Amino acid sequence: MGRERRPREDRRRKVALYLHGFASGPDSQKGRAFEAHLDDYDVHRLDLRIPDRDGLRVSEMIALCEREARAHAPVAICASSLGGFVAAHVSLRVPIVGAVLMAPAYGLVERWRDKLGPARMAAWRGGEPMVAEDNAGGPPLSVDYGFYEDATTLDPWPLPSCPLLIFHGCRDDVVPIEGSRELTERACDARLVELDDGHSLVDSLPRILPEAKAFLDRLWSKP
């Protein structure tokens, strides 16, 4: 009696998770643009405002994305800013086909500390919320100190082993491009595209989207 034949994997099913950035949401302009452009992918735009919009915890974002990646494996990840930092951590826990990172927020803890300064950090630690504009269109965020405290428990430089395509604006005054340059040098398979743009990269979407899709399609075509 011959060996039982296993069903062939359906290589037509391509899945991508989209991870938005800090003070953004799953309905962001970039998230919707990626979903529309990756029209032959099953795109899941995850909501990283967890456990709630003011009590953000990066460790919980990572745990959520890890669960989603396992549930829909194999997956690729497309991510912006803080979402890029989350994606890098997820790639160390779950095998990822590849990742497209836009201005990934490496140096998260040091950047917040330097941006706020000693006095505001002390006030934040003492219970005064850190107020930030809600890029998703809601009222201002009042982020508690637990966001920063939780971030300090994480590896500040996760180095994915999956292929990376990184886009970063040379005029980014929120997440400096030097972090992406260092990531490109240290990661085993990474390419950086430097753009004449700021942090949001919305103006660069006409270039980002086709390059991102071509990158992901090449990865999925590999045997």
C-alpha positions as CSV (number, residue, x, y, z in Angstrom):
1,M,0.0,0.0,0.0
2,G,1.5,3.4,-1.0
3,R,2.2,6.2,1.3
4,E,-0.7,8.6,2.0
5,R,-0.3,11.7,0.0
6,R,-0.4,15.0,1.9
7,P,-2.4,17.8,0.4
8,R,-0.3,20.4,-1.3
9,E,0.0,23.8,0.4
10,D,-2.1,26.4,-1.2
11,R,0.5,28.9,-2.3
12,R,-2.2,31.3,-3.5
13,R,-3.1,32.2,0.0
14,K,-0.8,35.2,0.9
15,V,-1.4,36.8,4.3
16,A,0.0,40.1,5.6
17,L,-0.5,41.8,8.9
18,Y,-0.5,45.6,9.0
19,L,0.7,47.2,12.2
20,H,0.1,50.9,12.7
21,G,2.2,53.4,14.7
22,F,1.9,55.2,18.0
23,A,-1.1,57.6,18.1
24,S,-2.5,56.0,15.0
25,G,-5.0,53.2,14.4
26,P,-6.0,50.3,12.1
27,D,-7.9,52.6,9.8
28,S,-4.9,54.8,9.1
29,Q,-4.3,56.1,5.6
30,K,-1.2,54.0,5.1
31,G,-3.0,50.9,6.4
32,R,-5.8,51.3,4.0
33,A,-3.4,52.0,1.2
34,F,-1.5,48.8,1.8
35,E,-4.7,46.8,2.0
36,A,-5.8,48.2,-1.3
37,H,-2.5,47.8,-3.1
38,L,-1.9,44.2,-1.8
39,D,-5.1,43.2,-3.5
40,D,-4.2,39.5,-3.9
41,Y,-3.3,39.3,-0.2
42,D,-5.4,38.7,2.8
43,V,-4.5,41.8,4.8
44,H,-5.3,42.0,8.5
45,R,-5.0,45.6,9.9
46,L,-4.5,45.0,13.6
47,D,-5.6,47.4,16.4
48,L,-2.6,48.0,18.6
49,R,-4.4,50.4,21.0
50,I,-4.2,47.9,23.8
51,P,-5.2,47.3,26.5
52,D,-6.8,50.7,25.7
53,R,-5.9,54.0,23.9
54,D,-4.4,55.6,26.9
55,G,-3.0,52.6,28.7
56,L,-0.8,51.4,25.8
57,R,1.6,48.5,26.5
58,V,4.1,47.5,23.8
59,S,4.5,44.0,25.3
60,E,0.8,43.4,24.9
61,M,1.0,44.6,21.3
62,I,3.7,42.1,20.6
63,A,1.7,39.3,22.3
64,L,-1.4,40.1,20.1
65,C,0.6,40.2,16.9
66,E,2.3,36.9,17.8
67,R,-1.1,35.2,18.3
68,E,-2.3,36.6,14.9
69,A,0.9,35.5,13.2
70,R,0.6,32.0,14.5
71,A,-3.2,31.9,13.6
72,H,-2.6,32.9,10.0
73,A,0.8,31.5,9.3
74,P,2.6,31.8,7.0
75,V,2.5,35.7,7.1
76,A,4.4,38.8,6.2
77,I,4.2,42.0,8.2
78,C,3.9,45.6,7.0
79,A,4.4,48.0,9.8
80,S,4.9,51.7,10.6
81,S,6.9,53.4,13.3
82,L,6.1,51.8,16.7
83,G,4.4,49.0,14.7
84,G,7.8,48.3,13.1
85,F,9.4,47.9,16.5
86,V,6.6,45.5,17.4
87,A,7.1,43.6,14.1
88,A,10.8,43.1,14.8
89,H,10.0,41.5,18.2
90,V,7.3,39.3,16.7
91,S,9.7,38.0,14.0
92,L,12.0,36.7,16.8
93,R,9.1,34.6,18.2
94,V,7.3,33.4,15.1
95,P,8.8,32.6,11.6
96,I,7.9,35.4,9.3
97,V,8.1,35.4,5.5
98,G,9.4,38.9,5.4
99,A,8.7,42.4,6.8
100,V,8.2,45.9,5.3
101,L,9.1,48.4,7.9
102,M,8.4,52.2,7.6
103,A,10.4,54.4,10.0
104,P,10.7,51.6,12.6
105,A,10.8,53.1,16.1
106,Y,14.1,51.6,17.3
107,G,15.6,53.6,20.3
108,L,12.1,53.9,21.7
109,V,13.0,54.3,25.4
110,E,16.0,56.7,24.9
111,R,14.0,58.8,22.4
112,W,11.1,59.4,24.8
113,R,13.5,60.1,27.7
114,D,15.5,62.7,25.6
115,K,12.4,64.2,24.1
116,L,10.6,64.9,27.4
117,G,13.6,65.8,29.5
118,P,14.0,65.2,33.3
119,A,11.2,67.5,34.5
120,R,8.5,66.1,32.3
121,M,9.7,62.5,32.8
122,A,9.4,63.0,36.6
123,A,5.9,64.5,36.2
124,W,4.9,61.6,34.0
125,R,6.3,59.1,36.5
126,G,4.4,60.9,39.2
127,G,1.0,60.4,37.5
128,E,0.7,63.3,35.1
129,P,-0.3,61.8,31.7
130,M,1.6,62.4,28.6
131,V,-0.8,64.1,26.2
132,A,-0.4,63.4,22.5
133,E,-2.4,64.3,19.4
134,D,-4.5,61.4,18.2
135,N,-3.6,60.8,14.5
136,A,-6.7,58.6,14.2
137,G,-9.0,61.6,14.6
138,G,-10.1,61.1,18.2
139,P,-9.6,63.3,21.3
140,P,-6.0,63.8,22.5
141,L,-4.4,60.7,24.0
142,S,-3.5,60.8,27.7
143,V,-0.8,58.0,27.9
144,D,0.2,56.8,31.3
145,Y,3.7,56.2,32.5
146,G,3.2,52.4,32.3
147,F,3.7,52.7,28.5
148,Y,7.3,53.8,29.0
149,E,7.9,51.5,32.0
150,D,6.7,48.5,30.0
151,A,8.9,49.5,27.0
152,T,12.0,49.5,29.2
153,T,11.6,45.7,29.8
154,L,12.0,45.0,26.0
155,D,15.1,44.4,24.0
156,P,15.8,47.8,22.4
157,W,17.5,46.3,19.4
158,P,15.6,43.2,18.1
159,L,17.4,41.9,15.0
160,P,15.0,40.0,12.7
161,S,16.4,37.1,10.8
162,C,13.7,37.4,8.1
163,P,14.2,39.5,5.0
164,L,13.6,43.2,5.6
165,L,12.7,46.1,3.3
166,I,12.9,49.4,5.2
167,F,11.7,52.8,4.2
168,H,12.7,55.9,6.1
169,G,12.5,59.6,5.5
170,C,15.8,61.6,5.6
171,R,13.8,64.5,7.1
172,D,12.2,62.4,9.8
173,D,12.3,64.5,13.1
174,V,10.3,61.9,15.1
175,V,12.3,58.7,14.5
176,P,15.7,59.6,13.2
177,I,16.9,57.7,10.1
178,E,20.2,56.7,11.8
179,G,18.4,53.9,13.6
180,S,17.3,52.3,10.3
181,R,20.8,52.7,8.9
182,E,22.2,50.9,11.9
183,L,19.5,48.2,11.7
184,T,20.3,47.7,8.0
185,E,24.0,47.1,8.9
186,R,23.3,44.8,11.8
187,A,20.4,42.6,10.4
188,C,21.4,39.6,8.2
189,D,19.1,40.4,5.3
190,A,17.9,44.0,5.1
191,R,17.7,46.8,2.5
192,L,17.1,50.4,3.3
193,V,15.3,52.9,1.0
194,E,16.0,56.4,2.0
195,L,13.3,58.9,1.0
196,D,13.1,62.7,0.8
197,D,10.2,62.7,3.3
198,G,9.3,63.2,6.9
199,H,8.0,60.7,9.4
200,S,4.5,59.9,8.1
201,L,5.8,58.8,4.6
202,V,2.3,59.3,3.2
203,D,3.7,61.5,0.4
204,S,6.0,58.6,-0.5
205,L,3.3,55.9,-0.8
206,P,3.4,56.0,-4.6
207,R,6.9,54.6,-4.4
208,I,6.6,52.5,-1.3
209,L,3.6,50.5,-2.3
210,P,4.8,49.0,-5.6
211,E,8.3,48.3,-4.1
212,A,6.8,46.7,-1.0
213,K,4.5,44.4,-3.1
214,A,7.3,43.4,-5.5
215,F,9.4,42.5,-2.4
216,L,6.7,40.4,-0.8
217,D,5.8,38.7,-4.1
218,R,9.4,37.6,-4.6
219,L,9.5,36.1,-1.1
220,W,6.2,34.2,-1.7
221,S,7.4,32.9,-5.1
222,K,10.4,31.2,-3.5
223,P,10.0,27.4,-3.1
